[in-house]
Amino acid sequence: MSDLFSQPFEEEPPDESAAVLKPAARRRILTVSQITAAIRSAIESQFCDVWIEGEISNCRVWHTGHIYFTLKDEAAQIRAVMFRAASHYLRFKPEDGLHVIARGRLGVYDAKGEYQIVCEHLEPKGVGALQLAFEQIKKKLKAEGLFEQARKRELPALPRKIGIVTSLDGAALRDIIQVLRRRHPNLHLVIRPTRVQGEGAAGDIVRSLRAITKVAGVDVVIVARGGGSAEDLQPFNEEVLARAIVASPKPVISAVGHEVDFTIADFVADVRAPTPSAAAEIVVAAKDEFCRRIDALKMRLDAAVRAQVQRRRHRLHVLSSHRGLAGWRATVATSGRHLSDLTHRLRTAATVQIARKQQRYRTLRLALESRDVRRRLAAIRGRVGAADNRLRSAALRHRDRADARFRVLAGRLETLSPLAVLARGYAVCWNADRTAAIRRASAVGRGDMVRVTLHEGELECEVRKAE
């Protein structure tokens, strides 16, 4: 293409026949990826930081945290994306129909060949981001019924232990302690320190609220903070804190800012106090009201008793004036003495009867204990054990005596045993068939066979000579 435009216009076109003979001009062919990359480079280099105003439509929040939407006006539209890292700093929720101003950079989505704006900042036009977020959360929670008065709980009449969630460095804690010390000095306070402003403060307040409600005996919780700007009070407009207050098992008093400051925590709390000092007064107000009611009831009871006594006295006076009741005081006194006498006699008879019954009870108890099977078994076990010991001792003595006698007899038998004699060198001579012992030499003759029993073994001998 550059070769064609480099030729002067005055020159005549070349001969067609010559053109046939020359090779065709070389063309530059680009792929779709190459042309898309070139367009992306040109767009990103020129529009690296732009501000765009438009209306949001087709807004979608993916599970990854990225937000995809379209910015449009009356004549055109542009796709937009806000990645999770940037959307984390949004103070409001993007939704269809919002008119916003976006800052970011233009880029090209290669897969579809579309250009888009990658948003780094997003703000609503005509209203602040914090205010818009406040209205969005307020609308959402109100639709769920979390602001309804029927859902909220009453404060305890006589709280014994009060939980306080606030900063240790703020004036709110000092104001609360000062009021409670003046009006109810014997209260037990449980303080859970937490951050009340800045990034992540809402999460700290939620954790402190959950922790303090687990303390045994806490009757009510005060979530407090002093005054400040809208940015300082922003943690109390977070949805996570609102839901933690709703889920609290104990009644919650919200005391955030001054009287003109309203937060989401004020709407969902069981009671909203305009200031931290007012929260302390509200807590003990129930006690004061309870004491006033007790005093009023006491006064009414005293008046009723006095009126009743007065009526009884008047009726007694009227009855006393009747003729038939003349001398009734003496009659009552006599009856009283008679009643006292009967009471004394009855008490004496009852005492005597009770003493008799107690004596009878002790006698029967001793008799029963003497026949108690457990005691009798214990005595029998004792006798059996003693008899067993005696039997064992007698058996041992009998065995020892028998053993001693056996040893004596064995010794005597050993002494009289012919084997013992043979062991000393003697021998016993028998006839040939071993039926009789030979005691005299004349009992055998020359050539007779005899047997000789030794201590160990036996000999068979032939008699050669008898003397």
SEVORO-697576 format. One record per residue (C-alpha): residue number from 1; residue in three letters; x, y, z. Coordinates in steps of 0.5 Angstrom, whole numbers, plus 500, padded with zeros to 3 digits. Layout:
    k    r    x    y    z
  NUM  ALA    X    Y    Z
...
This chain:
    k    r    x    y    z
    1  MET  500  500  500
    2  SER  506  505  502
    3  ASP  509  503  495
    4  LEU  502  506  491
    5  PHE  502  512  495
    6  SER  509  514  494
    7  GLN  508  515  487
    8  PRO  507  522  484
    9  PHE  500  523  481
   10  GLU  503  526  475
   11  GLU  505  519  473
   12  GLU  501  515  468
   13  PRO  499  509  470
   14  PRO  503  503  468
   15  ASP  502  499  462
   16  GLU  497  493  464
   17  SER  501  488  460
   18  ALA  507  490  464
   19  ALA  503  489  471
   20  VAL  502  482  469
   21  LEU  509  481  468
   22  LYS  511  484  475
   23  PRO  510  480  482
   24  ALA  504  483  486
   25  ALA  505  488  492
   26  ARG  506  484  498
   27  ARG  500  485  503
   28  ARG  501  485  511
   29  ILE  496  480  514
   30  LEU  494  481  522
   31  THR  491  476  526
   32  VAL  485  477  531
   33  SER  489  477  537
   34  GLN  495  482  534
   35  ILE  490  487  532
   36  THR  486  486  539
   37  ALA  493  487  542
   38  ALA  494  493  538
   39  ILE  488  496  540
   40  ARG  488  495  547
   41  SER  495  498  547
   42  ALA  493  504  544
   43  ILE  487  505  548
   44  GLU  490  503  555
   45  SER  496  508  553
   46  GLN  491  514  552
   47  PHE  486  513  557
   48  CYS  489  510  563
   49  ASP  486  515  568
   50  VAL  479  517  566
   51  TRP  472  519  570
   52  ILE  466  517  567
   53  GLU  459  519  569
   54  GLY  453  514  567
   55  GLU  447  510  570
   56  ILE  448  503  572
   57  SER  445  497  569
   58  ASN  445  489  569
   59  CYS  449  490  575
   60  ARG  452  483  578
   61  VAL  456  481  584
   62  TRP  460  474  582
   63  HIS  462  469  588
   64  THR  469  471  587
   65  GLY  467  478  589
   66  HIS  468  482  583
   67  ILE  462  487  580
   68  TYR  460  487  573
   69  PHE  455  492  570
   70  THR  454  497  565
   71  LEU  455  505  565
   72  LYS  450  508  560
   73  ASP  447  515  558
   74  GLU  441  516  553
   75  ALA  446  515  547
   76  ALA  451  510  549
   77  GLN  453  505  554
   78  ILE  460  502  556
   79  ARG  461  495  560
   80  ALA  465  496  567
   81  VAL  468  491  572
   82  MET  470  493  579
   83  PHE  475  487  582
   84  ARG  474  485  589
   85  ALA  480  489  591
   86  ALA  477  495  589
   87  SER  470  493  591
   88  HIS  472  492  598
   89  TYR  472  500  599
   90  LEU  465  501  597
   91  ARG  461  504  602
   92  PHE  455  503  598
   93  LYS  452  497  594
   94  PRO  452  498  587
   95  GLU  445  497  584
   96  ASP  441  498  577
   97  GLY  438  505  576
   98  LEU  444  509  580
   99  HIS  447  515  577
  100  VAL  454  514  579
  101  ILE  461  517  577
  102  ALA  467  512  576
  103  ARG  474  513  575
  104  GLY  479  508  572
  105  ARG  482  506  566
  106  LEU  480  503  559
  107  GLY  482  496  557
  108  VAL  480  491  552
  109  TYR  477  484  554
  110  ASP  481  480  548
  111  ALA  476  474  549
  112  LYS  470  478  546
  113  GLY  474  484  543
  114  GLU  470  489  547
  115  TYR  473  495  551
  116  GLN  471  496  558
  117  ILE  473  501  564
  118  VAL  476  497  570
  119  CYS  473  502  576
  120  GLU  478  503  581
  121  HIS  473  508  585
  122  LEU  466  509  585
  123  GLU  461  514  588
  124  PRO  454  516  587
  125  LYS  452  523  584
  126  GLY  448  528  588
  127  VAL  449  524  595
  128  GLY  455  522  599
  129  ALA  457  514  599
  130  LEU  456  514  606
  131  GLN  449  517  606
  132  LEU  447  512  600
  133  ALA  450  506  604
  134  PHE  446  508  610
  135  GLU  439  509  606
  136  GLN  441  502  603
  137  ILE  442  498  609
  138  LYS  436  502  613
  139  LYS  431  500  607
  140  LYS  434  493  607
  141  LEU  433  491  615
  142  LYS  427  495  615
  143  ALA  424  490  610
  144  GLU  426  485  614
  145  GLY  422  487  620
  146  LEU  428  489  624
  147  PHE  426  496  626
  148  GLU  419  493  629
  149  GLN  417  495  636
  150  ALA  414  488  637
  151  ARG  421  485  636
  152  LYS  424  489  641
  153  ARG  425  487  649
  154  GLU  424  491  655
  155  LEU  429  492  660
  156  PRO  430  489  666
  157  ALA  427  492  672
  158  LEU  432  491  677
  159  PRO  439  490  673
  160  ARG  444  487  677
  161  LYS  450  486  672
  162  ILE  451  491  666
  163  GLY  455  490  660
  164  ILE  459  496  657
  165  VAL  462  496  650
  166  THR  466  502  648
  167  SER  473  505  648
  168  LEU  477  506  654
  169  ASP  479  512  652
  170  GLY  473  516  650
  171  ALA  469  520  654
  172  ALA  462  516  653
  173  LEU  465  511  659
  174  ARG  467  516  664
  175  ASP  460  519  663
  176  ILE  456  512  664
  177  ILE  460  511  670
  178  GLN  459  517  673
  179  VAL  451  517  672
  180  LEU  451  510  675
  181  ARG  455  511  681
  182  ARG  451  517  683
  183  ARG  444  514  682
  184  HIS  446  506  683
  185  PRO  452  505  686
  186  ASN  452  498  688
  187  LEU  451  496  681
  188  HIS  456  491  678
  189  LEU  459  493  671
  190  VAL  463  489  666
  191  ILE  467  493  661
  192  ARG  469  490  654
  193  PRO  474  495  651
  194  THR  473  495  643
  195  ARG  475  500  638
  196  VAL  469  505  636
  197  GLN  472  508  629
  198  GLY  476  506  623
  199  GLU  477  501  619
  200  GLY  475  494  622
  201  ALA  472  497  628
  202  ALA  465  494  626
  203  GLY  468  487  627
  204  ASP  471  489  633
  205  ILE  465  491  636
  206  VAL  461  485  634
  207  ARG  466  480  637
  208  SER  466  485  644
  209  LEU  458  484  644
  210  ARG  458  477  643
  211  ALA  463  476  648
  212  ILE  460  480  654
  213  THR  453  477  653
  214  LYS  457  470  655
  215  VAL  459  473  661
  216  ALA  454  470  667
  217  GLY  449  474  670
  218  VAL  449  480  665
  219  ASP  442  483  664
  220  VAL  443  488  659
  221  VAL  448  491  655
  222  ILE  450  498  653
  223  VAL  454  499  646
  224  ALA  456  507  647
  225  ARG  460  512  643
  226  GLY  461  519  644
  227  GLY  460  524  638
  228  GLY  464  525  631
  229  SER  463  526  624
  230  ALA  459  521  619
  231  GLU  466  517  618
  232  ASP  467  516  625
  233  LEU  460  513  626
  234  GLN  460  509  620
  235  PRO  462  502  624
  236  PHE  455  503  627
  237  ASN  452  503  621
  238  GLU  455  497  618
  239  GLU  450  491  617
  240  VAL  454  486  621
  241  LEU  453  490  627
  242  ALA  446  491  626
  243  ARG  445  483  626
  244  ALA  449  482  632
  245  ILE  445  487  636
  246  VAL  439  483  633
  247  ALA  442  476  635
  248  SER  444  478  642
  249  PRO  441  474  647
  250  LYS  441  480  652
  251  PRO  437  487  651
  252  VAL  442  492  648
  253  ILE  442  500  649
  254  SER  445  504  643
  255  ALA  448  510  645
  256  VAL  452  513  640
  257  GLY  453  520  638
  258  HIS  449  526  640
  259  GLU  442  527  640
  260  VAL  442  529  633
  261  ASP  446  523  631
  262  PHE  442  517  628
  263  THR  445  510  626
  264  ILE  443  503  624
  265  ALA  445  501  631
  266  ASP  440  506  634
  267  PHE  434  503  629
  268  VAL  435  495  631
  269  ALA  437  496  638
  270  ASP  432  495  644
  271  VAL  432  502  646
  272  ARG  436  508  643
  273  ALA  439  513  648
  274  PRO  441  520  645
  275  THR  447  520  649
  276  PRO  451  515  653
  277  SER  449  519  660
  278  ALA  442  518  658
  279  ALA  443  511  657
  280  ALA  446  510  664
  281  GLU  440  514  666
  282  ILE  435  509  662
  283  VAL  438  503  665
  284  VAL  437  505  672
  285  ALA  430  509  671
  286  ALA  427  502  671
  287  LYS  429  501  678
  288  ASP  427  508  680
  289  GLU  420  507  677
  290  PHE  420  500  681
  291  CYS  422  503  687
  292  ARG  416  509  686
  293  ARG  411  503  685
  294  ILE  413  500  691
  295  ASP  412  506  695
  296  ALA  406  508  692
  297  LEU  403  501  693
  298  LYS  405  501  700
  299  MET  402  508  701
  300  ARG  395  505  698
  301  LEU  396  499  703
  302  ASP  397  503  709
  303  ALA  391  507  707
  304  ALA  387  501  706
  305  VAL  389  498  713
  306  ARG  387  504  716
  307  ALA  380  504  713
  308  GLN  379  497  714
  309  VAL  381  498  722
  310  GLN  377  504  722
  311  ARG  371  501  719
  312  ARG  371  495  724
  313  ARG  372  499  730
  314  HIS  366  503  728
  315  ARG  362  496  727
  316  LEU  364  494  734
  317  HIS  362  500  737
  318  VAL  355  499  734
  319  LEU  354  492  736
  320  SER  357  494  743
  321  SER  351  499  744
  322  HIS  346  493  743
  323  ARG  342  490  749
  324  GLY  343  483  747
  325  LEU  351  484  747
  326  ALA  351  488  754
  327  GLY  357  485  758
  328  TRP  360  482  752
  329  ARG  367  484  754
  330  ALA  367  480  761
  331  THR  364  474  757
  332  VAL  370  474  752
  333  ALA  375  475  758
  334  THR  372  469  761
  335  SER  372  465  755
  336  GLY  379  467  754
  337  ARG  381  465  761
  338  HIS  377  458  760
  339  LEU  380  457  753
  340  SER  387  459  756
  341  ASP  386  453  761
  342  LEU  383  448  756
  343  THR  390  450  752
  344  HIS  394  449  758
  345  ARG  391  442  760
  346  LEU  391  440  752
  347  ARG  398  442  752
  348  THR  400  438  758
  349  ALA  396  432  756
  350  ALA  399  432  749
  351  THR  406  433  752
  352  VAL  405  427  757
  353  GLN  402  423  751
  354  ILE  408  424  747
  355  ALA  413  422  752
  356  ARG  409  416  753
  357  LYS  410  415  745
  358  GLN  417  416  745
  359  GLN  419  412  751
  360  ARG  415  406  747
  361  TYR  418  408  741
  362  ARG  425  407  744
  363  THR  423  400  747
  364  LEU  421  398  741
  365  ARG  427  400  737
  366  LEU  432  397  742
  367  ALA  428  390  742
  368  LEU  428  391  734
  369  GLU  435  392  734
  370  SER  437  386  739
  371  ARG  433  382  734
  372  ASP  436  385  728
  373  VAL  438  380  723
  374  ARG  445  384  721
  375  ARG  447  384  728
  376  ARG  445  377  729
  377  LEU  449  375  723
  378  ALA  455  379  725
  379  ALA  455  375  732
  380  ILE  454  368  728
  381  ARG  460  370  724
  382  GLY  464  372  730
  383  ARG  463  365  733
  384  VAL  464  361  727
  385  GLY  471  365  726
  386  ALA  473  363  733
  387  ALA  471  356  732
  388  ASP  474  356  726
  389  ASN  481  358  729
  390  ARG  480  353  735
  391  LEU  479  348  730
  392  ARG  485  350  726
  393  SER  489  350  732
  394  ALA  487  343  735
  395  ALA  488  340  728
  396  LEU  495  343  728
  397  ARG  497  341  735
  398  HIS  494  334  733
  399  ARG  498  334  727
  400  ASP  504  335  730
  401  ARG  503  330  736
  402  ALA  502  325  730
  403  ASP  508  327  726
  404  ALA  512  326  733
  405  ARG  510  320  734
  406  PHE  511  317  727
  407  ARG  518  320  727
  408  VAL  519  316  734
  409  LEU  516  309  731
  410  ALA  520  310  725
  411  GLY  526  311  729
  412  ARG  524  305  733
  413  LEU  523  301  726
  414  GLU  529  303  723
  415  THR  533  300  729
  416  LEU  529  293  729
  417  SER  530  293  721
  418  PRO  534  287  719
  419  LEU  536  292  713
  420  ALA  540  296  718
  421  VAL  543  290  721
  422  LEU  545  288  714
  423  ALA  548  295  713
  424  ARG  553  294  718
  425  GLY  556  288  715
  426  TYR  552  282  716
  427  ALA  548  277  712
  428  VAL  543  272  712
  429  CYS  544  265  709
  430  TRP  538  262  706
  431  ASN  537  255  703
  432  ALA  537  253  696
  433  ASP  529  255  695
  434  ARG  530  261  699
  435  THR  524  258  704
  436  ALA  528  258  710
  437  ALA  534  262  714
  438  ILE  540  257  716
  439  ARG  541  259  723
  440  ARG  546  252  724
  441  ALA  552  250  720
  442  SER  549  243  721
  443  ALA  543  244  717
  444  VAL  547  244  711
  445  GLY  552  239  708
  446  ARG  557  239  703
  447  GLY  555  240  696
  448  ASP  549  244  698
  449  MET  547  250  695
  450  VAL  545  256  699
  451  ARG  543  263  698
  452  VAL  546  269  702
  453  THR  543  276  702
  454  LEU  547  282  703
  455  HIS  546  289  704
  456  GLU  546  290  697
  457  GLY  545  284  692
  458  GLU  545  277  693
  459  LEU  550  271  693
  460  GLU  548  264  690
  461  CYS  554  259  694
  462  GLU  556  252  694
  463  VAL  557  249  701
  464  ARG  564  246  701
  465  LYS  565  245  708
  466  ALA  561  245  714
  467  GLU  564  246  721
